[in-house]
């Protein structure tokens, strides 16, 4: 695995691209970890008779992501767009099991 470096310590595009690839792999792993929590949410929602989509929670998750983005200097609009897609994918994953359309 590539050693972590700060962007300013990357002396050429090869080193920079290696860092981006490393981060991409970490992001994919984090998304896979998140999917595991979604799978557990399916079990808990089924046990409680809850639907896959809980609109208040969707908005809470999206607003949390926007707030984190703003605090780190990322564009909150971009993060909201990405998170809404991620949440929609997660809800679709839940709905397939919970049997909602």
Protein Blocks (a to p, Z undefined) as FASTA:
>chain_A
ZZdddfklpmbfklmmmmmmmmmmmmmmmmmmmmmmmmmmmmmmmmnopafbdfklmmmm
mmmmmmmmmmnopafklmmmmmmmmmmmmmmmmmmmnopZZ
